[in-house]
Amino acid sequence: MTDLVLTEIADGVATVTLNRPEAMNALSKALRHRLFEVMTALDADDSVRAVVLTGAGTRAFTAGLDLKELGSQEGALGAANAEGADENPVKAIEVCRKPVVGAINGVAITGGFEVALACDILIASTNARFADTHARVGIVPGWGLSQKLSRMIGISRAKELSFTGNFLDADTAERWGLVNRVVEPDSLLAEARRIAGDIASIDPGFIAAYKSLINEGYAASFGDGLALEHARSSAANSAVSPEEVEARRAAVQARGRTQG
């Protein structure tokens, strides 16, 4: 039986591939459960420091919930509002405390768009496209898109995408700040892995704490976020010795010289 989610680990980076290319990597119940199992295992694997998430084939990152499955199984539509991480792929990704780099290799549609937004960093190929077709399908988003998208690209742009259901091309997505950068399809995985590799070179405990601080602050008001930063910074920085700072400063300087 074909594994619905493929995993490859090398040099501290796990590459996770949604593997239903014949169905545009649609998020069937079985695939969603398998994604939860994989992300849980990677979270617990000390050899993994960062994750790259992509889709098999060239057509789609993921086309979202499997509409064929939704239309043929009683109660299947409840997946759009699933609370458990074993059914909700966004929460399955959030189970992983390690940074997740999304490598968007094709379309990311509706629920697939929501899955993309669950990643910490997005790299898109030139043939990537994004669309929110919730309104056209008649399903209200339940995995966070209605709140995340406007915070990322601005409320009027988010409304345009959500009210029209039109596709957003990769270059415009980069210009609007939705994706970090756009590369040629043949370079997509290499670029995503390069960034994940840079992350993997930093202390994993620090990265996990930093990710948590950013995410929790993002979900709060600006004032509450600043208070959260102050509290955690004060606690963490008091445990850092001057000798540690000096040793790391030299390493940072050396690395900076190699980057030009």
Secondary structure as UniProt FT lines:
FT   STRAND          5..10
FT   TURN            11..12
FT   STRAND          13..18
FT   HELIX           21..23
FT   TURN            24..25
FT   HELIX           29..44
FT   TURN            46..47
FT   STRAND          50..55
FT   STRAND          60..62
FT   HELIX           67..72
FT   TURN            74..75
FT   HELIX           76..81
FT   TURN            85..87
FT   HELIX           89..94
FT   STRAND          100..104
FT   STRAND          107..109
FT   HELIX           111..117
FT   STRAND          121..125
FT   TURN            126..127
FT   STRAND          129..131
FT   HELIX           134..137
FT   HELIX           145..153
FT   HELIX           155..164
FT   STRAND          168..169
FT   HELIX           170..175
FT   TURN            176..177
FT   STRAND          181..183
FT   HELIX           185..187
FT   HELIX           188..200
FT   HELIX           204..218
FT   HELIX           222..237
FT   TURN            238..239
FT   HELIX           242..258
//
